Amino acid sequence: MNKRDHREARNLEGLRTETLVIHGDDWVIDDRTVAPAIYYTATFRAHNSREFAEMAGTPRHPRYYTRYGNPVHERVAKIMAELEGTETALVTGSGMGAIATTILTLVSAGDHVIAQTRHYMSTAKIMDEMLPRFGVEVTLVEQADINAFAEAIRPNTKLIMVETPANPTLVLTDLAAVVELARPRGIIVVADNTFASPINQRPHDLGVDVVIHSATKYLGGHHDLTAGVICTSKELAERIWQTHISIGSVLSPMDAWLLLRGLRTLPVRMERINANALALAEFLEEQPQVERVYYPGLPSHPQHELAKRQMRGFGAVIAFAIKGGYEETQRFVSALKLPPNAVSLGGVDSLVVHTAAMWEGVMTEEQMKTAGIPANFVRFSVGLEHIDDLKADVWQALQVV
């Protein structure tokens, strides 16, 4: 171990999350800056031809060509690997870039994939439309039923793709149970951990092979960047990276820097977000205009005990159904004054969407039915506003229903 490695290991060992996000990348780059520099360059200079050959032949070299890697990427990857407990991490230009690159690396024509009936809409389209075009069979299962996963396994099953909590219905998947099915059979398990964040849930601790995030959400935290992160072993990371440099879902140095800045405050933001969301979910359950509330932190959630086992907090997103139908739900969303009617989640400000209105533009009626998205569904991503102000705004908007 060289001097730098020893110093890094000595200083990271035993550090808590709040400290890791601030100091986890201190010795990745020794450029003597307190605030990290932005390496806004497409390419890097070699001192001689021998060094150039070494740079060109080193996977994920951070100072060769930014499509291959960048010093700011390296900083983000180091912190994310620490947060998720994996050997390493990769960054991409978006969460879907991370998901698509991972899936296309791990499956080939003739393989079989198991996925959930409920996934983020673009993940669902990969399963429904893209993979079958390339000769990959896909079986969709009800994620709350572990027996459905077991029954779907075939001799050619290579990958199980899970997302928990699932977007937008907040149904959970029992990660440990899925891993128990997959590991003896050599099946790789990939988990989209976006809706939980590594503060609330660490799938790798339960045996998941690859953990993916849309870093656009909690990790960035300010609705000002798009990024994806893949956390996994060094061996799988090199394989996925080879696909990544061909597909080219590159994270810009500026967005990587913004993501790094967002990570510094992730634990304190999540503490407030978790508390706000639970309080608002409890408030919504008391309102006569609300038909049902879906939030893993509520005892009324059918998988609340599972949530308590595999999650440390329950996140920002609350799903709830307004009494009535499409029109009543539209009136409620339009009457809200604080949260913008906008997609995404996990930022400092609350956001709200009428889920059916968002999904109907990109999913067929059959796909929406499979995903369990009714006409009166609302997805509310709770931010850092004062909880009393959020409750007052929701209350006044419910009066128009």
SVG drawing of the C-alpha trace seen along z (x, -y; Angstrom):
<svg xmlns="http://www.w3.org/2000/svg" viewBox="-66 -29 74 54">
<polyline fill="none" stroke="black" stroke-width="0.4" points="0.0,0.0 1.5,-3.4 1.5,-6.4 -1.6,-7.9 -3.6,-4.6 -2.6,-4.2 -3.6,-7.8 -7.0,-7.3 -7.7,-4.0 -6.7,-5.3 -9.0,-8.4 -12.1,-6.7 -12.2,-3.7 -15.0,-4.0 -16.3,-7.4 -20.0,-8.0 -22.1,-8.9 -22.2,-12.6 -18.4,-12.7 -17.9,-10.4 -19.8,-12.6 -17.5,-15.5 -14.2,-13.8 -14.6,-10.5 -12.8,-12.0 -10.2,-14.1 -7.2,-12.2 -8.6,-11.0 -6.9,-14.0 -4.0,-15.8 -4.5,-19.3 -4.5,-21.1 -7.9,-22.7 -10.4,-22.9 -13.4,-23.1 -12.9,-20.6 -11.8,-21.9 -13.9,-21.4 -11.8,-19.7 -13.7,-21.1 -11.7,-19.5 -12.5,-16.9 -9.0,-15.4 -5.8,-15.3 -2.1,-15.6 0.4,-12.8 4.0,-13.7 5.4,-11.1 4.3,-8.3 4.8,-5.7 2.5,-7.5 0.0,-8.0 -0.1,-4.2 -0.6,-3.6 -3.5,-6.1 -5.1,-4.7 -4.9,-1.1 -6.1,-1.8 -9.9,-1.2 -11.7,-4.2 -8.5,-6.4 -9.5,-9.7 -7.1,-11.8 -7.2,-10.5 -10.5,-11.4 -13.7,-12.6 -15.9,-10.0 -13.6,-7.5 -13.3,-9.3 -12.6,-12.7 -11.1,-13.7 -14.5,-15.0 -16.1,-11.7 -13.5,-9.9 -14.4,-12.0 -18.2,-11.2 -17.5,-7.5 -15.4,-7.3 -18.1,-8.8 -20.9,-6.8 -19.0,-3.5 -18.6,-4.4 -22.2,-5.3 -23.5,-2.0 -20.8,0.2 -19.5,1.4 -16.0,1.8 -16.4,-1.0 -18.9,-3.1 -19.4,-4.6 -21.1,-7.8 -23.3,-8.4 -25.2,-11.3 -28.6,-10.2 -30.3,-7.6 -31.6,-5.9 -28.1,-6.0 -27.0,-4.0 -29.9,-1.5 -29.7,-1.0 -25.9,-0.6 -26.0,1.9 -28.8,4.1 -27.2,4.1 -23.9,5.2 -25.3,8.1 -27.7,9.7 -27.4,11.1 -29.8,12.6 -31.3,15.8 -31.1,14.7 -34.1,14.3 -34.7,11.4 -37.1,11.1 -38.4,7.6 -41.4,6.1 -44.8,5.1 -44.0,1.7 -41.0,-0.1 -40.1,-3.7 -41.8,-4.2 -38.5,-4.2 -37.3,-1.1 -40.6,0.5 -40.2,-0.4 -36.8,1.3 -38.4,4.4 -41.5,4.3 -40.1,3.0 -36.3,2.8 -35.0,6.2 -37.5,8.3 -36.3,6.6 -32.8,7.9 -33.9,11.5 -34.0,11.2 -37.1,12.7 -38.6,10.8 -41.0,12.0 -42.8,9.3 -43.8,10.4 -45.7,8.8 -42.9,7.5 -44.6,8.0 -44.9,11.8 -41.6,13.5 -43.1,16.7 -43.7,15.0 -40.0,14.4 -39.2,18.0 -41.8,19.3 -40.4,17.1 -36.8,18.4 -35.7,20.4 -32.4,22.1 -31.4,19.1 -32.4,16.4 -29.4,14.1 -30.7,11.0 -33.3,9.9 -34.2,6.2 -35.9,4.7 -36.9,1.3 -37.9,0.6 -39.8,-1.4 -41.3,-1.4 -42.2,-4.4 -45.0,-5.7 -46.9,-3.2 -44.4,-2.7 -44.7,1.1 -41.7,2.8 -39.5,5.7 -38.0,8.0 -34.4,7.6 -32.9,10.3 -35.5,12.8 -34.7,12.1 -31.0,12.4 -31.6,15.8 -33.3,17.0 -30.7,15.6 -27.3,16.2 -27.3,20.0 -28.2,19.9 -25.6,17.3 -28.3,14.8 -27.2,11.1 -29.5,8.9 -29.7,5.2 -31.6,2.8 -32.8,-0.7 -32.3,-2.4 -33.4,-5.9 -36.6,-6.2 -34.8,-5.2 -31.3,-6.8 -28.3,-5.2 -29.1,-7.0 -32.4,-5.1 -31.5,-1.7 -28.3,0.1 -29.2,3.0 -25.6,4.3 -25.7,5.0 -28.5,7.5 -26.5,9.1 -27.6,7.1 -24.9,7.1 -25.5,3.8 -27.1,0.7 -28.3,-2.1 -29.4,-5.7 -30.8,-8.5 -28.5,-11.0 -30.8,-13.7 -33.0,-13.1 -31.8,-12.9 -28.1,-12.8 -28.0,-16.0 -30.9,-17.4 -31.5,-20.7 -33.2,-20.0 -30.3,-21.4 -28.5,-18.4 -29.1,-15.1 -26.8,-12.2 -26.7,-8.5 -24.6,-6.3 -23.8,-2.6 -22.4,-1.0 -20.9,2.5 -17.8,4.7 -14.6,3.8 -15.1,6.7 -18.7,5.8 -17.8,2.1 -15.1,2.7 -17.6,4.7 -20.3,2.0 -17.7,-0.7 -16.8,0.9 -20.5,0.6 -20.6,-2.9 -17.8,-4.3 -19.5,-2.8 -23.0,-4.1 -21.5,-7.5 -23.9,-8.5 -21.3,-10.8 -21.7,-13.0 -20.4,-16.5 -17.7,-17.8 -20.0,-20.6 -22.9,-18.2 -20.4,-15.9 -19.2,-18.9 -22.8,-19.9 -23.5,-16.3 -20.5,-16.2 -21.7,-19.4 -25.1,-17.9 -23.7,-14.8 -22.1,-16.9 -25.5,-17.7 -27.3,-14.4 -27.5,-13.1 -28.9,-16.3 -31.3,-16.8 -32.6,-13.2 -33.2,-13.6 -35.5,-16.5 -37.1,-15.0 -37.9,-11.8 -39.5,-13.6 -41.5,-16.0 -42.8,-13.2 -43.9,-11.0 -45.7,-13.9 -47.5,-14.9 -48.5,-11.3 -50.0,-11.0 -51.8,-14.3 -53.2,-13.1 -54.6,-10.0 -56.8,-12.2 -58.3,-14.2 -61.9,-13.2 -61.1,-14.1 -58.3,-11.5 -59.3,-8.0 -56.0,-6.2 -52.4,-7.1 -49.4,-5.0 -46.2,-5.6 -43.9,-2.8 -43.5,-4.6 -47.2,-4.4 -48.5,-1.3 -51.3,-1.2 -48.9,-0.4 -49.3,3.3 -45.5,3.9 -44.7,1.6 -42.9,4.4 -40.7,5.1 -40.0,1.4 -38.8,1.4 -36.6,4.4 -34.7,3.2 -35.0,-0.6 -33.7,-3.1 -36.0,-5.9 -38.9,-6.1 -38.0,-8.9 -39.7,-11.9 -42.4,-10.4 -46.0,-10.0 -48.6,-8.5 -52.3,-9.1 -55.6,-8.8 -58.1,-11.7 -61.8,-10.8 -63.4,-11.2 -61.6,-10.8 -59.3,-12.5 -61.0,-15.9 -61.1,-16.1 -57.4,-15.1 -56.5,-17.8 -58.3,-20.4 -56.4,-19.5 -53.0,-19.5 -53.8,-22.9 -54.8,-24.4 -51.5,-23.8 -49.4,-26.9 -46.1,-25.7 -45.0,-22.7 -44.5,-23.2 -46.4,-20.8 -43.2,-19.2 -41.6,-15.8 -38.7,-14.5 -38.3,-14.2 -35.9,-14.3 -34.9,-18.0 -35.0,-20.9 -38.4,-22.0 -41.5,-19.8 -42.9,-18.7 -46.2,-17.3 -47.6,-15.4 -51.0,-14.0 -49.6,-10.6 -52.0,-9.6 -51.5,-12.8 -47.7,-12.3 -47.7,-8.7 -50.4,-8.7 -48.1,-10.6 -45.4,-7.9 -47.2,-4.7 -50.0,-2.8 -53.3,-2.2 -52.3,1.4 -48.9,0.5 -50.5,-2.0 -53.0,0.7 -50.1,3.2 -48.2,0.6 -51.3,0.0 -51.7,-3.7 -55.4,-4.9 -56.8,-8.1 -57.0,-9.7 -53.4,-9.1 -51.1,-11.9 -47.3,-11.6 -46.0,-14.2 -42.3,-14.6 -41.8,-16.3 -39.0,-18.8 -37.4,-20.9 -40.2,-23.5 -41.6,-23.9 -44.1,-21.0 -46.8,-23.4 -46.7,-25.4 -46.9,-22.2 -49.9,-20.9 -51.7,-24.3 -51.2,-24.3 -52.4,-20.7 -55.4,-21.4 -56.5,-24.5 -56.1,-22.6 -58.2,-19.7 -61.1,-22.1 -61.6,-22.5 -62.1,-18.8"/>
</svg>
